[in-house]
């Protein structure tokens, strides 16, 4: 279905003038189409001018979104019943989550019409709003000095380091050849705390995106046969091709990735059960050396993923991995498809810089769908509460309750 046809059907639905065949066509689209982005864009267009929409208009849009939700649930447990009043708007938010989460619509109309009630009771203090993370990092130079980075700089030289000029270029850190003699190799470390992520271009042109709570240790200028960096946490690489100088990534002092020219993602957080490497393009060799087990190697092809168990050092490989889900964090999204509760909350801990604790008897819940990372934690938790869990916000501590 094209955009103009979908817009026509939604308008007819809103005006209550749609014929039975048009209603059937619209119902079939919401029931079988996977193009939630198109649906979301058209709905957003309908709602851009809030002054032209009556409460009845909003209710009918909400009912249409609820219909889509019944077919494409964001959260796996049983459907949420429709309840007038505040539950109606929360129902809309959950439906919007299913179709790429039109949470911005709910927030916009909440501000304009003041129809979204306070989260807490009138006699209880409202929890503080926890904002999403943003671009930012800490650069540690070879001499131990540090520079705080954010996304505000543009084409600004911030330092010179043994043969390279360090500049901020379009919101990323970049290393440019300075043309001077290199006396000795200088190493820098770029680290992101919780609630921050950052993008760096190394001296050879390799691009690296760091997720929250991650770091990369690298030379300011690559010399010698190999190009070697060390990574903790999670990073996405687009490696500059140079067959005569292999690129190597060392992980947690127990594994290594060797590449020629490729795109891949590595997740090596110390609190994750395994080191996970996912190949999107090219070829990589994942290696582990252990005194007891010897050396293990696995060459990955695009779409494959290898996992190294941090306790047993068992190496497993999966094929036909959903790579878009793996790198969703780089593209500004949470992808919770088939994610368990604790897996999802680990992502939130890093992005919102929070601490999560769990009460007893928390049900085994799996989530489905995508969500923009550019929303407050408070609004995100309202959507996740459509499952059989509840959340209590206490400062930057989140308590998960049954």
WOBELDA-V590604 format. One line per field, one symbol per residue. burial: # if it has 9 or more other C-alpha atoms within 8 Angstrom, else .. A space follows every 50 residues. Layout:
burial->???
//
This chain:
burial->.....##.##.###...#...##..#.####....#..##.###..#... ..#...##.####.#####...####.........############### ###.##..##...................#.##.########.......# #.#......##########.######........################ ###..#################...###############....###### #..################....################..........# #########...........#.#..#####.######.###..##.#### ####.#..#..#..#########.###..##########.#.#..##### ##
//
